[in-house]
């Protein structure tokens, strides 16, 4: 679980006006990318999309199916793909210390 300040759970950090604006921006953002859009843009497999979205490969296959077999991805899946697209597009611009906060220290990028 992301816990950069290693704060004790009983001592929550206060939300400032600036942080509230960021929460509002994120919450109202219509960020989303369909699996088809992601698949077309990036050279990935259904397995990779399943990995990004924390879904089974069979679930992802339903997203690409046609007709009665088609299943619609959840909004969280669309957001995961959009965020991954953003990270892939801007990876080189993200400072390594910031990436280290986002990613586990056990995994080097």
C-alpha positions in Angstrom: 0.0 0.0 0.0 1.3 3.5 -0.9 2.4 5.2 2.3 5.2 7.7 1.4 5.4 9.5 4.8 5.1 6.3 6.8 2.6 8.2 9.0 0.9 6.3 11.8 -2.7 5.5 10.8 -4.1 7.5 13.8 -2.3 10.7 12.7 -3.8 11.5 9.3 -2.3 14.4 7.3 -4.6 17.4 6.9 -5.9 18.2 3.5 -5.0 21.8 2.4 -7.0 23.8 -0.1 -4.4 23.1 -2.8 -4.7 19.3 -2.1 -8.5 19.6 -2.1 -8.3 21.2 -5.6 -6.2 18.2 -6.7 -8.7 15.8 -5.3 -11.5 17.6 -7.1 -9.6 17.6 -10.4 -8.9 13.9 -10.2 -12.4 13.0 -9.1 -14.1 15.0 -11.9 -11.6 13.9 -14.5 -13.2 11.7 -17.2 -10.0 9.8 -17.7 -10.6 6.7 -19.7 -9.1 4.6 -22.6 -10.8 1.6 -24.0 -8.9 -1.7 -24.3 -9.2 -1.4 -28.1 -7.7 2.1 -28.1 -4.8 1.0 -25.9 -4.3 -2.2 -28.0 -4.2 -0.1 -31.2 -1.8 2.5 -29.8 0.7 0.2 -28.0 2.1 -3.1 -29.1 0.7 -5.2 -26.3 -1.0 -8.5 -25.9 -4.3 -9.3 -24.2 -2.2 -10.7 -21.4 -0.5 -7.3 -20.9 -3.9 -5.5 -20.7 -5.1 -8.1 -18.2 -2.0 -7.5 -16.1 -2.5 -3.7 -16.2 -6.1 -3.9 -15.2 -5.7 -6.8 -12.7 -8.2 -8.9 -14.7 -8.1 -12.4 -16.0 -7.1 -13.0 -19.6 -10.5 -14.5 -20.3 -12.2 -11.2 -19.1 -10.0 -9.2 -21.4 -10.9 -11.5 -24.3 -14.6 -10.8 -23.6 -13.8 -7.0 -24.0 -12.5 -7.8 -27.5 -15.3 -10.2 -28.5 -18.1 -9.3 -30.8 -21.8 -10.0 -30.5 -23.3 -11.8 -27.6 -19.9 -12.7 -26.1 -18.9 -9.0 -25.7 -18.6 -7.7 -22.2 -18.0 -4.0 -21.4 -15.0 -3.1 -19.3 -15.6 -1.3 -16.0 -14.8 2.4 -15.5 -11.9 1.4 -13.3 -10.5 -0.7 -16.2 -10.7 2.3 -18.6 -9.0 4.5 -15.9 -6.2 2.0 -15.4 -5.5 1.9 -19.2 -5.6 5.7 -19.5 -3.2 6.1 -16.5 -0.9 3.5 -18.0 -1.0 5.3 -21.4 -0.2 8.6 -19.6 2.8 6.9 -17.8 4.0 5.4 -21.0 3.8 8.7 -22.9 5.5 10.7 -20.1 7.8 8.1 -18.6 11.0 9.9 -19.6 9.8 13.2 -18.0 9.0 11.7 -14.6 11.9 12.1 -12.2 13.3 8.8 -10.9 12.7 9.7 -7.2 9.0 10.2 -8.1 8.8 6.9 -9.9 10.4 5.3 -6.8 7.6 6.7 -4.7 5.1 5.3 -7.1 6.7 1.9 -7.6 8.0 -0.6 -5.1 11.6 -0.1 -4.0 12.2 -3.8 -4.8 11.6 -3.1 -8.5 14.0 -0.8 -10.3 12.9 0.9 -13.5 
